[in-house]
Amino acid sequence: MKKTIFEVDFKDLNEPRKYFSGTRQEKLFPWIYHIGIHRKIDDKIFDTEISGEYGSRYLIYKDYLFIPNHYNIYKADSLEYTFTRFHLE
């Protein structure tokens, strides 16, 4: 149940898909999950410190990760949202 409460939605907008996500469970604190973004072409893993409490959507376009600055995103309000952009190098 805890895993679904703070579940993070991941969407790669590239065609063909370049990235996929995976979770890793903390050894000492098994209720904590870390989200990693894996790049397919060179198997590089990008660890994130951001959980579902801060941003519930991860969007990747080209080589940039976009995380909303708002917790819930609704389609009707989509013009009012801002995102933080990270370059995946």
Backbone torsions as a table, in degrees:
resi	resn	phi	psi	omega
1	MET	NA	-42.6	-179.1
2	LYS	-61.0	-33.9	-178.6
3	LYS	-66.4	-34.4	-178.3
4	THR	-81.9	-23.3	179.8
5	ILE	-64.9	-46.0	-178.4
6	PHE	-105.8	31.6	-178.4
7	GLU	-64.2	138.7	-179.6
8	VAL	-105.2	130.1	178.9
9	ASP	-91.3	127.6	-176.2
10	PHE	-117.3	132.4	-179.2
11	LYS	-138.7	119.4	174.9
12	ASP	-96.4	116.8	-177.0
13	LEU	-90.5	2.2	179.2
14	ASN	-76.8	148.6	173.4
15	GLU	-125.7	116.4	-4.7
16	PRO	-72.7	164.6	-177.8
17	ARG	-61.7	132.6	180.0
18	LYS	-105.9	-20.8	-172.0
19	TYR	-130.8	156.1	169.4
20	PHE	-146.0	160.9	-177.2
21	SER	-109.1	157.1	176.2
22	GLY	-149.0	155.8	178.8
23	THR	-114.8	149.7	177.5
24	ARG	-130.3	129.8	-178.1
25	GLN	-87.0	137.1	177.9
26	GLU	-67.5	135.3	-176.5
27	LYS	-70.9	-45.4	-177.9
28	LEU	-81.0	-26.1	-179.2
29	PHE	-126.6	84.7	-170.5
30	PRO	-65.8	-9.8	177.2
31	TRP	-86.2	-4.4	179.7
32	ILE	-101.8	128.0	178.8
33	TYR	-116.8	138.0	175.1
34	HIS	-105.9	138.7	-178.5
35	ILE	-102.0	128.8	177.0
36	GLY	-117.0	141.0	176.6
37	ILE	-105.8	122.7	-175.5
38	HIS	-105.0	128.5	175.3
39	ARG	-92.3	128.0	-173.5
40	LYS	-70.0	-37.2	-171.3
41	ILE	-69.7	-32.5	-179.8
42	ASP	-128.1	10.6	178.3
43	ASP	57.7	27.1	177.4
44	LYS	-78.8	140.3	-179.1
45	ILE	-113.7	129.4	176.3
46	PHE	-105.9	112.6	177.6
47	ASP	-83.0	141.9	179.2
48	THR	-116.1	150.7	175.4
49	GLU	-107.1	9.8	-176.7
50	ILE	-103.7	127.7	-178.8
51	SER	-109.5	-178.1	179.8
52	GLY	-62.7	-16.7	178.1
53	GLU	-67.1	-29.3	-175.5
54	TYR	-100.0	-45.0	179.2
55	GLY	-146.4	122.9	-174.6
56	SER	-92.8	-1.5	-179.1
57	ARG	-128.3	131.4	171.4
58	TYR	-114.0	126.8	176.2
59	LEU	-120.6	135.3	175.7
60	ILE	-121.1	127.4	175.2
61	TYR	-134.8	126.5	-171.9
62	LYS	58.0	-122.5	177.9
63	ASP	-114.4	37.2	-179.6
64	TYR	-124.2	138.3	175.3
65	LEU	-101.3	127.8	178.7
66	PHE	-113.3	125.9	177.7
67	ILE	-122.7	128.3	-178.5
68	PRO	-68.2	149.7	176.4
69	ASN	-87.3	7.7	-179.4
70	HIS	-126.6	147.2	-175.3
71	TYR	-71.5	-54.9	-178.5
72	ASN	-104.2	135.8	177.7
73	ILE	-114.4	126.2	176.9
74	TYR	-116.9	142.8	-176.5
75	LYS	-58.8	-38.8	-177.6
76	ALA	-64.3	-29.2	-178.0
77	ASP	-102.0	16.5	-169.8
78	SER	-63.6	-21.1	179.4
79	LEU	-79.6	-12.1	-175.8
80	GLU	-98.3	1.1	-175.2
81	TYR	-94.0	148.6	174.1
82	THR	-118.9	153.8	-177.4
83	PHE	-126.1	153.1	169.8
84	THR	-99.7	133.0	-176.1
85	ARG	-110.3	133.0	178.2
86	PHE	-123.1	135.4	177.6
87	HIS	-87.6	124.9	-179.8
88	LEU	-91.4	103.4	-178.1
89	GLU	-107.7	NA	NA
